[in-house]
Amino acid sequence: MNRFKTLALAAAAVATLSVGVASQAQAGPWHHHHGRGVALGVGALATGLIVGGAIAAANSRAYASECYLTRRWVDTPYGVERRTVRVCN
């Protein structure tokens, strides 16, 4: 479920960025909006970076609290070996 939530939030951030790019494309070289398209693009980029950073920070804290790495004995086809495994609650 966490992966789906992360994917959905990342898609929302990409959609925010694409709105900024689309506004720049509509402005084009023959429409003189005096930088309004660029300002919208920069604002959309900043919003995407802020939202993406917040998503990444939230996921890193949630992931760190749910899982941890530990050394355990693992049964392999070649016998028992001590390996690092991830344990999630």
PDB file with SEQRES, HELIX, SHEET and CRYST1 records, atoms N, CA, C and O in Angstrom:
SEQRES   1 A   89  MET ASN ARG PHE LYS THR LEU ALA LEU ALA ALA ALA ALA          
SEQRES   2 A   89  VAL ALA THR LEU SER VAL GLY VAL ALA SER GLN ALA GLN          
SEQRES   3 A   89  ALA GLY PRO TRP HIS HIS HIS HIS GLY ARG GLY VAL ALA          
SEQRES   4 A   89  LEU GLY VAL GLY ALA LEU ALA THR GLY LEU ILE VAL GLY          
SEQRES   5 A   89  GLY ALA ILE ALA ALA ALA ASN SER ARG ALA TYR ALA SER          
SEQRES   6 A   89  GLU CYS TYR LEU THR ARG ARG TRP VAL ASP THR PRO TYR          
SEQRES   7 A   89  GLY VAL GLU ARG ARG THR VAL ARG VAL CYS ASN                  
HELIX    1 AA1 ASN A    2  ALA A   27  1                                  26    
HELIX    2 AA2 ARG A   36  GLU A   66  1                                  31    
SHEET    1 AA1 2 CYS A  67  THR A  76  0                                        
SHEET    2 AA1 2 GLY A  79  CYS A  88 -1                                        
CRYST1    1.000    1.000    1.000  90.00  90.00  90.00 P 1           1          
ATOM      1  N   MET A   1       0.821  -1.189   0.000  1.00  0.00           N  
ATOM      2  CA  MET A   1       0.000   0.000   0.000  1.00  0.00           C  
ATOM      3  C   MET A   1       0.865   1.254   0.000  1.00  0.00           C  
ATOM      4  O   MET A   1       0.508   2.252  -0.624  1.00  0.00           O  
ATOM      5  N   ASN A   2       2.012   1.211   0.702  1.00  0.00           N  
ATOM      6  CA  ASN A   2       2.893   2.383   0.752  1.00  0.00           C  
ATOM      7  C   ASN A   2       3.465   2.710  -0.611  1.00  0.00           C  
ATOM      8  O   ASN A   2       3.626   3.883  -0.947  1.00  0.00           O  
ATOM      9  N   ARG A   3       3.773   1.695  -1.401  1.00  0.00           N  
ATOM     10  CA  ARG A   3       4.334   1.947  -2.729  1.00  0.00           C  
ATOM     11  C   ARG A   3       3.297   2.627  -3.624  1.00  0.00           C  
ATOM     12  O   ARG A   3       3.633   3.521  -4.400  1.00  0.00           O  
ATOM     13  N   PHE A   4       2.036   2.200  -3.515  1.00  0.00           N  
ATOM     14  CA  PHE A   4       0.990   2.817  -4.309  1.00  0.00           C  
ATOM     15  C   PHE A   4       0.796   4.271  -3.905  1.00  0.00           C  
ATOM     16  O   PHE A   4       0.603   5.135  -4.760  1.00  0.00           O  
ATOM     17  N   LYS A   5       0.846   4.543  -2.603  1.00  0.00           N  
ATOM     18  CA  LYS A   5       0.688   5.911  -2.114  1.00  0.00           C  
ATOM     19  C   LYS A   5       1.855   6.772  -2.593  1.00  0.00           C  
ATOM     20  O   LYS A   5       1.654   7.914  -3.006  1.00  0.00           O  
ATOM     21  N   THR A   6       3.062   6.237  -2.540  1.00  0.00           N  
ATOM     22  CA  THR A   6       4.235   6.967  -3.013  1.00  0.00           C  
ATOM     23  C   THR A   6       4.124   7.248  -4.504  1.00  0.00           C  
ATOM     24  O   THR A   6       4.431   8.352  -4.954  1.00  0.00           O  
ATOM     25  N   LEU A   7       3.688   6.258  -5.270  1.00  0.00           N  
ATOM     26  CA  LEU A   7       3.539   6.441  -6.708  1.00  0.00           C  
ATOM     27  C   LEU A   7       2.484   7.493  -7.025  1.00  0.00           C  
ATOM     28  O   LEU A   7       2.668   8.307  -7.930  1.00  0.00           O  
ATOM     29  N   ALA A   8       1.377   7.479  -6.283  1.00  0.00           N  
ATOM     30  CA  ALA A   8       0.320   8.466  -6.512  1.00  0.00           C  
ATOM     31  C   ALA A   8       0.808   9.877  -6.184  1.00  0.00           C  
ATOM     32  O   ALA A   8       0.508  10.817  -6.920  1.00  0.00           O  
ATOM     33  N   LEU A   9       1.545  10.036  -5.104  1.00  0.00           N  
ATOM     34  CA  LEU A   9       2.059  11.354  -4.745  1.00  0.00           C  
ATOM     35  C   LEU A   9       3.111  11.834  -5.735  1.00  0.00           C  
ATOM     36  O   LEU A   9       3.171  13.022  -6.055  1.00  0.00           O  
ATOM     37  N   ALA A  10       3.940  10.916  -6.220  1.00  0.00           N  
ATOM     38  CA  ALA A  10       4.930  11.290  -7.225  1.00  0.00           C  
ATOM     39  C   ALA A  10       4.239  11.703  -8.526  1.00  0.00           C  
ATOM     40  O   ALA A  10       4.683  12.637  -9.194  1.00  0.00           O  
ATOM     41  N   ALA A  11       3.159  11.015  -8.886  1.00  0.00           N  
ATOM     42  CA  ALA A  11       2.411  11.382 -10.086  1.00  0.00           C  
ATOM     43  C   ALA A  11       1.803  12.774  -9.936  1.00  0.00           C  
ATOM     44  O   ALA A  11       1.753  13.539 -10.899  1.00  0.00           O  
ATOM     45  N   ALA A  12       1.345  13.102  -8.735  1.00  0.00           N  
ATOM     46  CA  ALA A  12       0.792  14.438  -8.501  1.00  0.00           C  
ATOM     47  C   ALA A  12       1.881  15.502  -8.654  1.00  0.00           C  
ATOM     48  O   ALA A  12       1.625  16.576  -9.198  1.00  0.00           O  
ATOM     49  N   ALA A  13       3.087  15.210  -8.180  1.00  0.00           N  
ATOM     50  CA  ALA A  13       4.192  16.165  -8.326  1.00  0.00           C  
ATOM     51  C   ALA A  13       4.558  16.346  -9.799  1.00  0.00           C  
ATOM     52  O   ALA A  13       4.826  17.465 -10.238  1.00  0.00           O  
ATOM     53  N   VAL A  14       4.569  15.256 -10.561  1.00  0.00           N  
ATOM     54  CA  VAL A  14       4.874  15.353 -11.991  1.00  0.00           C  
ATOM     55  C   VAL A  14       3.786  16.144 -12.713  1.00  0.00           C  
ATOM     56  O   VAL A  14       4.085  16.926 -13.615  1.00  0.00           O  
ATOM     57  N   ALA A  15       2.529  15.946 -12.325  1.00  0.00           N  
ATOM     58  CA  ALA A  15       1.443  16.697 -12.942  1.00  0.00           C  
ATOM     59  C   ALA A  15       1.595  18.190 -12.669  1.00  0.00           C  
ATOM     60  O   ALA A  15       1.320  19.016 -13.540  1.00  0.00           O  
ATOM     61  N   THR A  16       2.030  18.533 -11.466  1.00  0.00           N  
ATOM     62  CA  THR A  16       2.254  19.939 -11.126  1.00  0.00           C  
ATOM     63  C   THR A  16       3.338  20.534 -12.014  1.00  0.00           C  
ATOM     64  O   THR A  16       3.204  21.660 -12.494  1.00  0.00           O  
ATOM     65  N   LEU A  17       4.404  19.785 -12.230  1.00  0.00           N  
ATOM     66  CA  LEU A  17       5.481  20.271 -13.095  1.00  0.00           C  
ATOM     67  C   LEU A  17       5.025  20.389 -14.542  1.00  0.00           C  
ATOM     68  O   LEU A  17       5.417  21.323 -15.242  1.00  0.00           O  
ATOM     69  N   SER A  18       4.199  19.446 -14.997  1.00  0.00           N  
ATOM     70  CA  SER A  18       3.770  19.494 -16.395  1.00  0.00           C  
ATOM     71  C   SER A  18       2.871  20.694 -16.656  1.00  0.00           C  
ATOM     72  O   SER A  18       2.849  21.202 -17.778  1.00  0.00           O  
ATOM     73  N   VAL A  19       2.135  21.160 -15.665  1.00  0.00           N  
ATOM     74  CA  VAL A  19       1.317  22.360 -15.836  1.00  0.00           C  
ATOM     75  C   VAL A  19       2.208  23.563 -16.108  1.00  0.00           C  
ATOM     76  O   VAL A  19       1.884  24.403 -16.948  1.00  0.00           O  
ATOM     77  N   GLY A  20       3.324  23.649 -15.404  1.00  0.00           N  
ATOM     78  CA  GLY A  20       4.261  24.751 -15.625  1.00  0.00           C  
ATOM     79  C   GLY A  20       4.891  24.697 -17.000  1.00  0.00           C  
ATOM     80  O   GLY A  20       5.049  25.729 -17.652  1.00  0.00           O  
ATOM     81  N   VAL A  21       5.250  23.512 -17.446  1.00  0.00           N  
ATOM     82  CA  VAL A  21       5.850  23.367 -18.769  1.00  0.00           C  
ATOM     83  C   VAL A  21       4.820  23.705 -19.848  1.00  0.00           C  
ATOM     84  O   VAL A  21       5.156  24.340 -20.847  1.00  0.00           O  
ATOM     85  N   ALA A  22       3.573  23.285 -19.651  1.00  0.00           N  
ATOM     86  CA  ALA A  22       2.531  23.571 -20.632  1.00  0.00           C  
ATOM     87  C   ALA A  22       2.270  25.072 -20.732  1.00  0.00           C  
ATOM     88  O   ALA A  22       2.018  25.585 -21.823  1.00  0.00           O  
ATOM     89  N   SER A  23       2.329  25.774 -19.611  1.00  0.00           N  
ATOM     90  CA  SER A  23       2.091  27.219 -19.666  1.00  0.00           C  
ATOM     91  C   SER A  23       3.219  27.921 -20.416  1.00  0.00           C  
ATOM     92  O   SER A  23       2.982  28.924 -21.090  1.00  0.00           O  
ATOM     93  N   GLN A  24       4.437  27.409 -20.306  1.00  0.00           N  
ATOM     94  CA  GLN A  24       5.547  27.995 -21.063  1.00  0.00           C  
ATOM     95  C   GLN A  24       5.389  27.712 -22.550  1.00  0.00           C  
ATOM     96  O   GLN A  24       5.706  28.561 -23.383  1.00  0.00           O  
ATOM     97  N   ALA A  25       4.900  26.522 -22.885  1.00  0.00           N  
ATOM     98  CA  ALA A  25       4.740  26.157 -24.288  1.00  0.00           C  
ATOM     99  C   ALA A  25       3.643  26.996 -24.934  1.00  0.00           C  
ATOM    100  O   ALA A  25       3.753  27.341 -26.110  1.00  0.00           O  
ATOM    101  N   GLN A  26       2.596  27.328 -24.201  1.00  0.00           N  
ATOM    102  CA  GLN A  26       1.529  28.134 -24.755  1.00  0.00           C  
ATOM    103  C   GLN A  26       1.987  29.563 -25.000  1.00  0.00           C  
ATOM    104  O   GLN A  26       1.512  30.213 -25.931  1.00  0.00           O  
ATOM    105  N   ALA A  27       2.893  30.053 -24.185  1.00  0.00           N  
ATOM    106  CA  ALA A  27       3.359  31.424 -24.360  1.00  0.00           C  
ATOM    107  C   ALA A  27       4.070  31.568 -25.700  1.00  0.00           C  
ATOM    108  O   ALA A  27       3.838  32.539 -26.420  1.00  0.00           O  
ATOM    109  N   GLY A  28       4.933  30.613 -26.041  1.00  0.00           N  
ATOM    110  CA  GLY A  28       5.598  30.602 -27.331  1.00  0.00           C  
ATOM    111  C   GLY A  28       6.399  31.862 -27.617  1.00  0.00           C  
ATOM    112  O   GLY A  28       6.349  32.816 -26.842  1.00  0.00           O  
ATOM    113  N   PRO A  29       7.137  31.876 -28.722  1.00  0.00           N  
ATOM    114  CA  PRO A  29       7.969  33.025 -29.039  1.00  0.00           C  
ATOM    115  C   PRO A  29       7.185  34.213 -29.619  1.00  0.00           C  
ATOM    116  O   PRO A  29       7.690  35.335 -29.604  1.00  0.00           O  
ATOM    117  N   TRP A  30       5.955  33.990 -30.134  1.00  0.00           N  
ATOM    118  CA  TRP A  30       5.222  35.079 -30.777  1.00  0.00           C  
ATOM    119  C   TRP A  30       4.203  35.755 -29.857  1.00  0.00           C  
ATOM    120  O   TRP A  30       3.628  36.779 -30.223  1.00  0.00           O  
ATOM    121  N   HIS A  31       3.981  35.205 -28.695  1.00  0.00           N  
ATOM    122  CA  HIS A  31       3.065  35.815 -27.737  1.00  0.00           C  
ATOM    123  C   HIS A  31       3.898  36.560 -26.697  1.00  0.00           C  
ATOM    124  O   HIS A  31       4.754  35.962 -26.046  1.00  0.00           O  
ATOM    125  N   HIS A  32       3.662  37.807 -26.544  1.00  0.00           N  
ATOM    126  CA  HIS A  32       4.461  38.612 -25.619  1.00  0.00           C  
ATOM    127  C   HIS A  32       3.687  38.800 -24.315  1.00  0.00           C  
ATOM    128  O   HIS A  32       2.857  39.700 -24.183  1.00  0.00           O  
ATOM    129  N   HIS A  33       3.982  37.939 -23.377  1.00  0.00           N  
ATOM    130  CA  HIS A  33       3.339  38.021 -22.067  1.00  0.00           C  
ATOM    131  C   HIS A  33       4.281  38.649 -21.053  1.00  0.00           C  
ATOM    132  O   HIS A  33       3.957  38.722 -19.868  1.00  0.00           O  
ATOM    133  N   HIS A  34       5.416  39.090 -21.495  1.00  0.00           N  
ATOM    134  CA  HIS A  34       6.404  39.761 -20.648  1.00  0.00           C  
ATOM    135  C   HIS A  34       6.808  38.918 -19.447  1.00  0.00           C  
ATOM    136  O   HIS A  34       6.817  39.399 -18.314  1.00  0.00           O  
ATOM    137  N   GLY A  35       7.139  37.665 -19.702  1.00  0.00           N  
ATOM    138  CA  GLY A  35       7.677  36.817 -18.653  1.00  0.00           C  
ATOM    139  C   GLY A  35       6.643  36.109 -17.799  1.00  0.00           C  
ATOM    140  O   GLY A  35       7.015  35.393 -16.870  1.00  0.00           O  
ATOM    141  N   ARG A  36       5.370  36.280 -18.075  1.00  0.00           N  
ATOM    142  CA  ARG A  36       4.355  35.645 -17.243  1.00  0.00           C  
ATOM    143  C   ARG A  36       4.431  34.128 -17.365  1.00  0.00           C  
ATOM    144  O   ARG A  36       4.281  33.433 -16.360  1.00  0.00           O  
ATOM    145  N   GLY A  37       4.658  33.593 -18.558  1.00  0.00           N  
ATOM    146  CA  GLY A  37       4.775  32.149 -18.748  1.00  0.00           C  
ATOM    147  C   GLY A  37       5.970  31.579 -18.024  1.00  0.00           C  
ATOM    148  O   GLY A  37       5.904  30.489 -17.456  1.00  0.00           O  
ATOM    149  N   VAL A  38       7.066  32.321 -18.044  1.00  0.00           N  
ATOM    150  CA  VAL A  38       8.273  31.878 -17.338  1.00  0.00           C  
ATOM    151  C   VAL A  38       8.029  31.890 -15.833  1.00  0.00           C  
ATOM    152  O   VAL A  38       8.456  30.981 -15.121  1.00  0.00           O  
ATOM    153  N   ALA A  39       7.340  32.927 -15.352  1.00  0.00           N  
ATOM    154  CA  ALA A  39       7.067  33.016 -13.920  1.00  0.00           C  
ATOM    155  C   ALA A  39       6.172  31.865 -13.470  1.00  0.00           C  
ATOM    156  O   ALA A  39       6.372  31.301 -12.394  1.00  0.00           O  
ATOM    157  N   LEU A  40       5.178  31.518 -14.302  1.00  0.00           N  
ATOM    158  CA  LEU A  40       4.318  30.390 -13.951  1.00  0.00           C  
ATOM    159  C   LEU A  40       5.104  29.090 -13.956  1.00  0.00           C  
ATOM    160  O   LEU A  40       4.908  28.239 -13.089  1.00  0.00           O  
ATOM    161  N   GLY A  41       5.985  28.935 -14.920  1.00  0.00           N  
ATOM    162  CA  GLY A  41       6.806  27.730 -14.977  1.00  0.00           C  
ATOM    163  C   GLY A  41       7.726  27.603 -13.785  1.00  0.00           C  
ATOM    164  O   GLY A  41       7.882  26.515 -13.230  1.00  0.00           O  
ATOM    165  N   VAL A  42       8.339  28.707 -13.384  1.00  0.00           N  
ATOM    166  CA  VAL A  42       9.228  28.684 -12.222  1.00  0.00           C  
ATOM    167  C   VAL A  42       8.428  28.400 -10.960  1.00  0.00           C  
ATOM    168  O   VAL A  42       8.881  27.656 -10.090  1.00  0.00           O  
ATOM    169  N   GLY A  43       7.231  28.991 -10.854  1.00  0.00           N  
ATOM    170  CA  GLY A  43       6.382  28.731  -9.690  1.00  0.00           C  
ATOM    171  C   GLY A  43       5.946  27.280  -9.635  1.00  0.00           C  
ATOM    172  O   GLY A  43       5.920  26.678  -8.562  1.00  0.00           O  
ATOM    173  N   ALA A  44       5.601  26.710 -10.792  1.00  0.00           N  
ATOM    174  CA  ALA A  44       5.203  25.301 -10.830  1.00  0.00           C  
ATOM    175  C   ALA A  44       6.384  24.397 -10.487  1.00  0.00           C  
ATOM    176  O   ALA A  44       6.222  23.397  -9.788  1.00  0.00           O  
ATOM    177  N   LEU A  45       7.558  24.746 -10.974  1.00  0.00           N  
ATOM    178  CA  LEU A  45       8.749  23.971 -10.655  1.00  0.00           C  
ATOM    179  C   LEU A  45       9.033  24.016  -9.158  1.00  0.00           C  
ATOM    180  O   LEU A  45       9.327  22.989  -8.547  1.00  0.00           O  
ATOM    181  N   ALA A  46       8.947  25.203  -8.570  1.00  0.00           N  
ATOM    182  CA  ALA A  46       9.180  25.336  -7.130  1.00  0.00           C  
ATOM    183  C   ALA A  46       8.153  24.542  -6.336  1.00  0.00           C  
ATOM    184  O   ALA A  46       8.498  23.890  -5.351  1.00  0.00           O  
ATOM    185  N   THR A  47       6.895  24.593  -6.760  1.00  0.00           N  
ATOM    186  CA  THR A  47       5.846  23.828  -6.076  1.00  0.00           C  
ATOM    187  C   THR A  47       6.123  22.334  -6.177  1.00  0.00           C  
ATOM    188  O   THR A  47       5.985  21.604  -5.195  1.00  0.00           O  
ATOM    189  N   GLY A  48       6.511  21.884  -7.360  1.00  0.00           N  
ATOM    190  CA  GLY A  48       6.838  20.469  -7.536  1.00  0.00           C  
ATOM    191  C   GLY A  48       8.004  20.032  -6.675  1.00  0.00           C  
ATOM    192  O   GLY A  48       7.979  18.944  -6.099  1.00  0.00           O  
ATOM    193  N   LEU A  49       9.026  20.867  -6.580  1.00  0.00           N  
ATOM    194  CA  LEU A  49      10.168  20.522  -5.740  1.00  0.00           C  
ATOM    195  C   LEU A  49       9.794  20.479  -4.261  1.00  0.00           C  
ATOM    196  O   LEU A  49      10.253  19.604  -3.528  1.00  0.00           O  
ATOM    197  N   ILE A  50       8.969  21.416  -3.828  1.00  0.00           N  
ATOM    198  CA  ILE A  50       8.559  21.432  -2.423  1.00  0.00           C  
ATOM    199  C   ILE A  50       7.701  20.220  -2.106  1.00  0.00           C  
ATOM    200  O   ILE A  50       7.907  19.550  -1.095  1.00  0.00           O  
ATOM    201  N   VAL A  51       6.727  19.939  -2.985  1.00  0.00           N  
ATOM    202  CA  VAL A  51       5.857  18.783  -2.751  1.00  0.00           C  
ATOM    203  C   VAL A  51       6.662  17.487  -2.821  1.00  0.00           C  
ATOM    204  O   VAL A  51       6.492  16.603  -1.981  1.00  0.00           O  
ATOM    205  N   GLY A  52       7.530  17.374  -3.812  1.00  0.00           N  
ATOM    206  CA  GLY A  52       8.360  16.176  -3.933  1.00  0.00           C  
ATOM    207  C   GLY A  52       9.286  15.987  -2.746  1.00  0.00           C  
ATOM    208  O   GLY A  52       9.471  14.864  -2.274  1.00  0.00           O  
ATOM    209  N   GLY A  53       9.871  17.074  -2.257  1.00  0.00           N  
ATOM    210  CA  GLY A  53      10.728  16.986  -1.066  1.00  0.00           C  
ATOM    211  C   GLY A  53       9.959  16.575   0.167  1.00  0.00           C  
ATOM    212  O   GLY A  53      10.449  15.789   0.979  1.00  0.00           O  
ATOM    213  N   ALA A  54       8.747  17.105   0.315  1.00  0.00           N  
ATOM    214  CA  ALA A  54       7.917  16.725   1.461  1.00  0.00           C  
ATOM    215  C   ALA A  54       7.534  15.251   1.393  1.00  0.00           C  
ATOM    216  O   ALA A  54       7.525  14.558   2.410  1.00  0.00           O  
ATOM    217  N   ILE A  55       7.221  14.780   0.198  1.00  0.00           N  
ATOM    218  CA  ILE A  55       6.870  13.366   0.027  1.00  0.00           C  
ATOM    219  C   ILE A  55       8.063  12.479   0.363  1.00  0.00           C  
ATOM    220  O   ILE A  55       7.926  11.486   1.077  1.00  0.00           O  
ATOM    221  N   ALA A  56       9.227  12.842  -0.151  1.00  0.00           N  
ATOM    222  CA  ALA A  56      10.426  12.044   0.113  1.00  0.00           C  
ATOM    223  C   ALA A  56      10.769  12.032   1.598  1.00  0.00           C  
ATOM    224  O   ALA A  56      11.139  10.990   2.137  1.00  0.00           O  
ATOM    225  N   ALA A  57      10.651  13.178   2.263  1.00  0.00           N  
ATOM    226  CA  ALA A  57      10.956  13.242   3.689  1.00  0.00           C  
ATOM    227  C   ALA A  57       9.966  12.409   4.495  1.00  0.00           C  
ATOM    228  O   ALA A  57      10.362  11.705   5.424  1.00  0.00           O  
ATOM    229  N   ALA A  58       8.690  12.482   4.150  1.00  0.00           N  
ATOM    230  CA  ALA A  58       7.683  11.717   4.879  1.00  0.00           C  
ATOM    231  C   ALA A  58       7.893  10.220   4.677  1.00  0.00           C  
ATOM    232  O   ALA A  58       7.761   9.439   5.619  1.00  0.00           O  
ATOM    233  N   ASN A  59       8.217   9.823   3.455  1.00  0.00           N  
ATOM    234  CA  ASN A  59       8.425   8.406   3.192  1.00  0.00           C  
ATOM    235  C   ASN A  59       9.687   7.879   3.844  1.00  0.00           C  
ATOM    236  O   ASN A  59       9.715   6.728   4.280  1.00  0.00           O  
ATOM    237  N   SER A  60      10.728   8.687   3.923  1.00  0.00           N  
ATOM    238  CA  SER A  60      11.962   8.204   4.539  1.00  0.00           C  
ATOM    239  C   SER A  60      11.765   7.988   6.034  1.00  0.00           C  
ATOM    240  O   SER A  60      12.296   7.029   6.594  1.00  0.00           O  
ATOM    241  N   ARG A  61      11.004   8.872   6.689  1.00  0.00           N  
ATOM    242  CA  ARG A  61      10.745   8.681   8.114  1.00  0.00           C  
ATOM    243  C   ARG A  61       9.833   7.486   8.346  1.00  0.00           C  
ATOM    244  O   ARG A  61      10.063   6.710   9.273  1.00  0.00           O  
ATOM    245  N   ALA A  62       8.809   7.322   7.527  1.00  0.00           N  
ATOM    246  CA  ALA A  62       7.887   6.203   7.694  1.00  0.00           C  
ATOM    247  C   ALA A  62       8.596   4.886   7.420  1.00  0.00           C  
ATOM    248  O   ALA A  62       8.379   3.902   8.127  1.00  0.00           O  
ATOM    249  N   TYR A  63       9.434   4.865   6.403  1.00  0.00           N  
ATOM    250  CA  TYR A  63      10.147   3.641   6.056  1.00  0.00           C  
ATOM    251  C   TYR A  63      11.135   3.269   7.151  1.00  0.00           C  
ATOM    252  O   TYR A  63      11.260   2.097   7.504  1.00  0.00           O  
ATOM    253  N   ALA A  64      11.830   4.252   7.685  1.00  0.00           N  
ATOM    254  CA  ALA A  64      12.827   3.979   8.712  1.00  0.00           C  
ATOM    255  C   ALA A  64      12.174   3.451   9.983  1.00  0.00           C  
ATOM    256  O   ALA A  64      12.772   2.631  10.679  1.00  0.00           O  
ATOM    257  N   SER A  65      10.965   3.899  10.301  1.00  0.00           N  
ATOM    258  CA  SER A  65      10.329   3.454  11.527  1.00  0.00           C  
ATOM    259  C   SER A  65       9.698   2.069  11.370  1.00  0.00           C  
ATOM    260  O   SER A  65       9.521   1.363  12.363  1.00  0.00           O  
ATOM    261  N   GLU A  66       9.358   1.669  10.142  1.00  0.00           N  
ATOM    262  CA  GLU A  66       8.710   0.386   9.932  1.00  0.00           C  
ATOM    263  C   GLU A  66       9.698  -0.757   9.751  1.00  0.00           C  
ATOM    264  O   GLU A  66       9.402  -1.887  10.140  1.00  0.00           O  
ATOM    265  N   CYS A  67      10.851  -0.495   9.177  1.00  0.00           N  
ATOM    266  CA  CYS A  67      11.799  -1.558   8.831  1.00  0.00           C  
ATOM    267  C   CYS A  67      13.186  -1.264   9.405  1.00  0.00           C  
ATOM    268  O   CYS A  67      13.545  -0.119   9.679  1.00  0.00           O  
ATOM    269  N   TYR A  68      13.951  -2.350   9.574  1.00  0.00           N  
ATOM    270  CA  TYR A  68      15.335  -2.209  10.010  1.00  0.00           C  
ATOM    271  C   TYR A  68      16.142  -3.377   9.450  1.00  0.00           C  
ATOM    272  O   TYR A  68      15.589  -4.414   9.082  1.00  0.00           O  
ATOM    273  N   LEU A  69      17.456  -3.191   9.394  1.00  0.00           N  
ATOM    274  CA  LEU A  69      18.358  -4.235   8.905  1.00  0.00           C  
ATOM    275  C   LEU A  69      18.990  -4.945  10.088  1.00  0.00           C  
ATOM    276  O   LEU A  69      19.344  -4.325  11.091  1.00  0.00           O  
ATOM    277  N   THR A  70      19.124  -6.261   9.950  1.00  0.00           N  
ATOM    278  CA  THR A  70      19.773  -7.048  10.995  1.00  0.00           C  
ATOM    279  C   THR A  70      20.476  -8.241  10.362  1.00  0.00           C  
ATOM    280  O   THR A  70      20.159  -8.634   9.239  1.00  0.00           O  
ATOM    281  N   ARG A  71      21.422  -8.809  11.080  1.00  0.00           N  
ATOM    282  CA  ARG A  71      22.140  -9.995  10.601  1.00  0.00           C  
ATOM    283  C   ARG A  71      21.444 -11.227  11.164  1.00  0.00           C  
ATOM    284  O   ARG A  71      21.238 -11.338  12.372  1.00  0.00           O  
ATOM    285  N   ARG A  72      21.082 -12.160  10.268  1.00  0.00           N  
ATOM    286  CA  ARG A  72      20.405 -13.384  10.694  1.00  0.00           C  
ATOM    287  C   ARG A  72      20.957 -14.575   9.920  1.00  0.00           C  
ATOM    288  O   ARG A  72      21.542 -14.442   8.844  1.00  0.00           O  
ATOM    289  N   TRP A  73      20.744 -15.740  10.517  1.00  0.00           N  
ATOM    290  CA  TRP A  73      21.110 -16.969   9.838  1.00  0.00           C  
ATOM    291  C   TRP A  73      20.003 -17.308   8.851  1.00  0.00           C  
ATOM    292  O   TRP A  73      18.827 -17.357   9.210  1.00  0.00           O  
ATOM    293  N   VAL A  74      20.400 -17.543   7.589  1.00  0.00           N  
ATOM    294  CA  VAL A  74      19.444 -17.808   6.523  1.00  0.00           C  
ATOM    295  C   VAL A  74      19.790 -19.150   5.884  1.00  0.00           C  
ATOM    296  O   VAL A  74      20.955 -19.436   5.606  1.00  0.00           O  
ATOM    297  N   ASP A  75      18.767 -19.966   5.657  1.00  0.00           N  
ATOM    298  CA  ASP A  75      18.962 -21.258   5.005  1.00  0.00           C  
ATOM    299  C   ASP A  75      19.016 -21.043   3.497  1.00  0.00           C  
ATOM    300  O   ASP A  75      18.055 -20.551   2.906  1.00  0.00           O  
ATOM    301  N   THR A  76      20.130 -21.409   2.873  1.00  0.00           N  
ATOM    302  CA  THR A  76      20.319 -21.265   1.430  1.00  0.00           C  
ATOM    303  C   THR A  76      20.513 -22.651   0.809  1.00  0.00           C  
ATOM    304  O   THR A  76      20.680 -23.630   1.535  1.00  0.00           O  
ATOM    305  N   PRO A  77      20.494 -22.745  -0.519  1.00  0.00           N  
ATOM    306  CA  PRO A  77      20.730 -24.054  -1.157  1.00  0.00           C  
ATOM    307  C   PRO A  77      22.115 -24.629  -0.849  1.00  0.00           C  
ATOM    308  O   PRO A  77      22.337 -25.829  -1.007  1.00  0.00           O  
ATOM    309  N   TYR A  78      23.051 -23.770  -0.406  1.00  0.00           N  
ATOM    310  CA  TYR A  78      24.408 -24.222  -0.118  1.00  0.00           C  
ATOM    311  C   TYR A  78      24.653 -24.398   1.368  1.00  0.00           C  
ATOM    312  O   TYR A  78      25.787 -24.640   1.781  1.00  0.00           O  
ATOM    313  N   GLY A  79      23.623 -24.282   2.170  1.00  0.00           N  
ATOM    314  CA  GLY A  79      23.761 -24.422   3.613  1.00  0.00           C  
ATOM    315  C   GLY A  79      23.349 -23.137   4.313  1.00  0.00           C  
ATOM    316  O   GLY A  79      22.881 -22.190   3.682  1.00  0.00           O  
ATOM    317  N   VAL A  80      23.530 -23.123   5.621  1.00  0.00           N  
ATOM    318  CA  VAL A  80      23.137 -21.972   6.424  1.00  0.00           C  
ATOM    319  C   VAL A  80      24.225 -20.908   6.337  1.00  0.00           C  
ATOM    320  O   VAL A  80      25.407 -21.202   6.517  1.00  0.00           O  
ATOM    321  N   GLU A  81      23.816 -19.663   6.057  1.00  0.00           N  
ATOM    322  CA  GLU A  81      24.755 -18.536   5.980  1.00  0.00           C  
ATOM    323  C   GLU A  81      24.209 -17.373   6.795  1.00  0.00           C  
ATOM    324  O   GLU A  81      22.999 -17.225   6.965  1.00  0.00           O  
ATOM    325  N   ARG A  82      25.117 -16.561   7.291  1.00  0.00           N  
ATOM    326  CA  ARG A  82      24.708 -15.356   8.018  1.00  0.00           C  
ATOM    327  C   ARG A  82      24.646 -14.218   7.012  1.00  0.00           C  
ATOM    328  O   ARG A  82      25.641 -13.900   6.359  1.00  0.00           O  
ATOM    329  N   ARG A  83      23.446 -13.591   6.887  1.00  0.00           N  
ATOM    330  CA  ARG A  83      23.236 -12.523   5.911  1.00  0.00           C  
ATOM    331  C   ARG A  83      22.498 -11.363   6.564  1.00  0.00           C  
ATOM    332  O   ARG A  83      21.843 -11.508   7.596  1.00  0.00           O  
ATOM    333  N   THR A  84      22.632 -10.198   5.916  1.00  0.00           N  
ATOM    334  CA  THR A  84      21.885  -9.028   6.347  1.00  0.00           C  
ATOM    335  C   THR A  84      20.497  -9.104   5.710  1.00  0.00           C  
ATOM    336  O   THR A  84      20.362  -9.239   4.494  1.00  0.00           O  
ATOM    337  N   VAL A  85      19.471  -9.014   6.560  1.00  0.00           N  
ATOM    338  CA  VAL A  85      18.092  -9.069   6.064  1.00  0.00           C  
ATOM    339  C   VAL A  85      17.337  -7.851   6.582  1.00  0.00           C  
ATOM    340  O   VAL A  85      17.678  -7.281   7.619  1.00  0.00           O  
ATOM    341  N   ARG A  86      16.316  -7.472   5.845  1.00  0.00           N  
ATOM    342  CA  ARG A  86      15.446  -6.369   6.256  1.00  0.00           C  
ATOM    343  C   ARG A  86      14.232  -6.958   6.956  1.00  0.00           C  
ATOM    344  O   ARG A  86      13.579  -7.859   6.430  1.00  0.00           O  
ATOM    345  N   VAL A  87      13.931  -6.443   8.145  1.00  0.00           N  
ATOM    346  CA  VAL A  87      12.791  -6.896   8.939  1.00  0.00           C  
ATOM    347  C   VAL A  87      11.821  -5.736   9.051  1.00  0.00           C  
ATOM    348  O   VAL A  87      12.194  -4.643   9.478  1.00  0.00           O  
ATOM    349  N   CYS A  88      10.579  -5.973   8.669  1.00  0.00           N  
ATOM    350  CA  CYS A  88       9.548  -4.939   8.742  1.00  0.00           C  
ATOM    351  C   CYS A  88       8.468  -5.374   9.721  1.00  0.00           C  
ATOM    352  O   CYS A  88       8.074  -6.539   9.753  1.00  0.00           O  
ATOM    353  N   ASN A  89       8.000  -4.430  10.509  1.00  0.00           N  
ATOM    354  CA  ASN A  89       6.955  -4.745  11.500  1.00  0.00           C  
ATOM    355  C   ASN A  89       5.608  -4.794  10.871  1.00  0.00           C  
ATOM    356  O   ASN A  89       4.615  -5.045  11.555  1.00  0.00           O  
TER     357      ASN A  89                                                      
END                                                                             
